[in-house]
Amino acid sequence: MRIGSWHFTPGLWPTLATLILLPLFVALGFWQLDRADQKTRKHDEYLKRQSERALDLSDPSNLRVGKEELLWRHAEASGRFESKIHILLDNQVVKGEAGYFVFTPFLVTPGNYWLLVNRGWVPLGEDRNATPAMATPAGDIKIEGVINDVPATGLSLSMAPPETLSGTIYRAQRIDLEEDAGLAGHELLPFVLRLAPESGYGFVREWQMPGSGKETHLGYAFQWFLFAAILLVIYLAVNIKKVIPTDD
């Protein structure tokens, strides 16, 4: 195809490669934009629910709605920790240091149902086989936090069950409420409570707000669209030749 003094002669392999890669790069760009939009909606929902009154989990009537309606709400509960049982979520890094999130079952009274509480982060230490220090009150207390889903821990290469670190302290690669109910010896509520930084009885708590990271997805989207534009420019540059007129 000739356009003025330029002649477009696309080769087979460059054309096939472009037809495959260009839609892929564009689709990945729009996928990242969609992920950024999801993060924005999640953050907006978080802010809305944070403005609502705190739920008293000791009142059974507050638990009659579905889990999705409870997520990210402030909550408080009275009761006591099961001080001997802890589930340590492995591979948690804070400020470049490896450690665990400490999950401890909590008996909510007067309802007498059990709640798994994320009490925050503790460092791994020099010996991976050693049990970290985790002071836990034995009496009746009141705790405050935010209702949360089980943490996402990415893809697990193994579905191995939690390992016993010592006694009734377990190290796990994921939080599975059905599996953890077996370890705790009690049925657990279908969510966890992320202990508030201002509440006592916890460890390091530098919680991230849900929906953070939108800018990362926007950056990835820009990169994919840039790759698509560069590919198109290269394709045109390789296949367009300027026709040099010859003297008859």
N, C-alpha and C positions, 0 to 999 in steps of 0.2 A: 504494500500500500504506500502510495506516494503522496506527501503533503508538501507542496511547494518544492523547495530544494532538499527536503528530507525524505528518506525512504525507510519505511518501517518493515523490517523483515524478521519477525519473531522466530527464534529457533524452537525446536520441539521440546528439549529438556528444560531450558529456562522457562518456557511457558507452562509446562506441567508443574515445575517446582513452585512457580508463582501462584498458579491456580490452587495449589494445596496449601501453601504457607500463608498467603495473603488473607483468605477468609479465617484461617486459624488465629492469626495475630489479632484480627479485628474482633473475633468472637471472644478471645481472652481479654481484650481491652474492655468490652462491654460487660463481661463477667465480673471483672474487678470493679467496675462502676456499680454493678448491682450489689456486690459485697459491701461497698462503701455506703450505699443506700440502706442496706440492712442494718449496718452498724449505726447509722443515724437514727433510724426508727427505734432500734433497741435502746439507744441512749436517751431518746425523748421519752420512751415508756418508763425507763429507769427514773428520770427526773420527776415524772408525773407521780409515780408510786412512792418516791421518797418524800413527797410533800404531804402524803396522807398520814393519818394518825397511826401510831404503832399498834400492832395487833398483840393482844394478850393470848399467848398460846396455851395458857392454863385454862382458857375458856373454850370448851369443845365446840361451841357454836361458830367460832372463827375458823374452824377447820372443815366446815361442811361444803365449801366451794372447792373447785378443782385446783390442782397445784399451779397451773399456769396463771391463775388469778392471784396467787399468793406471792409469786416470785418478785423479788426486789422490794418487798414491803419491810419496813421496820417492824421488829417484833421483840417481845420480851417474854420471859418464862421464869417461873419459880419451880424449884425442885432441887435435885442433887445430881452430881456427876457419878458415873460408875468409875470410881477412882482407879481401879486396877486394870481396866481394859482401854487400850489405845490402839488406833490404826494409823500408822505413819505412811502418808502418801509420798512415795519416793520421787527423786529427780526434780525437786523444786529448788530453784536458784533465786537468791535475793542478793543484789549488789555483787554479783559474781561469785557468791559462795554457795556451795551445794548444801542441801538440807532436806527437811521434811515438813509437810503440813501435818499437824497433829489433830486427828479426829477422835473425839471422846463421846461415848453415849451419855445422854442426859435424861434422867427420869423427870418428866413434867408432871407436877402435881397441881391440883387434885385429880387431874384427868388420868394419871397413871399410864401415860404412853411415853414411848422412848423416841428421842430426837438425837440425831448425830450432829455434833457441833464441831465446826472447824475453828480451832482455838488459835490458829496462826502458825508461824514458821519457827522451827528450831534448827540450828546448824548441825550438820552431819558429824563434824569433828574429825579427828585424825584416824580413828578406828571405825570402819564401817560396821563392824560386828558389835560395837558397843552401843548400849542403850542411852539415848540422850536424857538429860535431866528434865523432868516434866512434873513440877509440883502441881498437885490437884487437891482442891478442898474436899473434905469428906462430909461436911454437913449440908444443911439446906441453905441455898443461896438464890439470888435472882440474877439472871443474865440478860443482856441485850445484844441485838445483832440484826442482820438482814437475812431474810429467807432467800435461799439460793438453790440452784440445781446442783447436782453433783459436778465437780470440776471436770472439764474436758482435759484429757492428758495426751491427746494425739493418738497416733497409731501404736498399738502395742504389738511387739514382735512375738509375744508369748501370752497365752491366756492362763498362765500358771497361777494357782491360787496364792493368796498372801502367805508369806513365810513367817514363821515364829522367830522373833528377834530375842525375846526372853519372856518366859512365863506366859502372860496374856497380852503381851505387846507384839503387834504384828506389823510387818512392813509390806506394803502393797504397791502395785504399779498403777492401780486405778481404784476408784471408789465405786463399788457396786453395792447398792443398798440391800439387795436380797442376800448377797454373799456375806456382807458385813453383819446382817442380822443374825446369821448363824454364829459368827464369832462373838457377838455381844450376848447371844442367848435370849434376845428379845426382838420382837417385830419392831421395825423402825418406821417413822413417818416418811412419806415419799419425797422429802426434801432435806436439805441440811441448813443449819443456821450458821452463818458466817459471823463470828463473834466481833462485835464492834470494838474499835480501837480504844474507846473510852470505858469499855466494860472491863472488869477485873477478870482474873483467872485464865488469862491467855498469854500468848507469846508475841513474837514480832508480827504486826498486822499492818502491812502497807498495801491495802487492797486497791486494785484497779477498778475504775468505774466501767460497767458494761458499755460497749459501744465505742470505747477508746480504740484508736488505731485506724480511724477512717482515712486519715491522711496517707497512711501506708498504702491502702488499696488504691487511692487516687494516684499515687506515685507509680504503682505498678501498671495502672491503666494507661497512664501517659507513656510509659516505656513500651507497652505492647502496640499502641497506636503509632509510636515513633518507629518501631521496627517495621510495621506495615508500610509506613511512608518511605522509609529507606529502601525496603525491598522493591517498592514500585518504581522509585527513582532509578535504582540499579537496573531493573528489568528494562526500563525505557532506554537508559543510557547504553546498555549492551546491544539493544536490537534496533536502534535508530541510527542510520548512517546518513551523512550529508552527501548529496549527489554533486559531484564536481562536474560542471558542464565541460564538454569537449568541443573543440573547434572542428567543424565539418570541413 
